[in-house]
Amino acid sequence: MQNITVRLGAAKIIAAAAVLAATSSVALAQTPPAPGASPRIDAIRKAGVLRVGVVNNPPWLAQNTTGEGEPWSGPSWLLGKEFAKLLGVKIEPVPVSHETKVPALIANQMDIMIGPLNQNAERSKIIDFVTFSSTGVCMFGRADNPKFTNVKTLEEFNKPEITMAYFSGAGEEPMVRAQFPNAKLRGVTNSGSVAPIEEVLAGRSDVAPLNRMLWPNISKKVKGLAVFPKENNCQDSKIFDIKTGMGVNKNEQVYLDWLREVEKRMEPALAAEEVRMTQQLK
C-alpha cells in the first residue's frame, strides 16, 4: 500500500510539473523580448503602434468596407491584433498592393506584412516568414474554350498556343514562370479581384491560377468557368502547394522567433478563423 501511495504521489508531482511547464511555455510565448533584445520591438514600443501591411486577400485577410466594425478580418488580422496586444501597442494598417507589398516591407514602411504572403524561394532570399497556412492552386478557364477544356494533364498548359494570366507580384508568378516557360504568359495588375477572372472571361487569356479554397464560391458566383483538376471540385489540388504567412525583414531573429512562438500558440484559433472566412466567401 505504501508503494502505491508513493507512486501516486510521484505521478501527481509529474503531472503538476507538466502543467507548470505547459503554462510556463505559454507565458514565454506571450511575453515579448525584454527591452534591448530586439531593436524592432523597441521601436514598436516607442512608436506605440504596430504597423501591419494589408492587402485584400481572402480568406486570410478581408477588408470591411461597410464602415462598421473592424476594418479587416481573417486569421491574418487575428494574429496581427494578438502581436499588438502582447506588445501593448495599437495595430496600424498600412495599405499596399500585391506589387508593392514586399518592396514596402523592405523599405521599412511597416513592421510586418500580414498580407498575407505566399512563401517561395525568391522571397525567402530577401525576407523571413511566419507561416500559418498553406494551399494548392486550381487552374481555371472558360467552359466553352476547348484550349482549356481539352487539357488532361498540367503539362499540356505549357504550350505556345496557351495564354496564361497571373497577377504581377503575386506569389504564383515565379512558379508560373518556372512551370510554364513555353506558354504565353500575361502578367496583369490586380484590381481588387481574387484572380485574373476578367482576363479569362474576356478571352484575353485561356487559363489562370486561383487559390483552391476560393474556387467553390467563384464557380457559383461567376458562370461559364471550368476548373482543372476537376476531381472533388479541385479541392484536392496539389498544384503549387504553397505555404502562406506573414513577412518580416531579414536579420531580425529575436523579433522573428517571438512572432513564430505566438503564431504556434494561436494555430487552433487561426485554423478556425480560416474555416469561418472560407465559408463566408462569395
Buried (B, 14 or more C-beta within 10 A) or exposed (E): EEEEEEEEEEEEEEEEEEEEEEEEEEEEBBEBBEEEEBEBBBEBBEEEBBBBBBBBBBBBBBBEEEEEEEEBBBBBBBBBBBBBBBBEBEBBBBEBBBBBBBEBBBEEBBBBBBBBBBBBEEBEEEBBBBBBBEBBBBBBBBEEBEBBEEBEEBEEBBBEEBBBBBBEBBBBBBBBBEBBEEBBBBBBEBEEEBBBBBBBBEEEBBBBBBBBBBBBBBBEEBEEBBBBBEEEBBEEBEBBEBBBBBBBBEEBEBBBEBBBBBBEBBEEEBEEBBEEBBEEBE
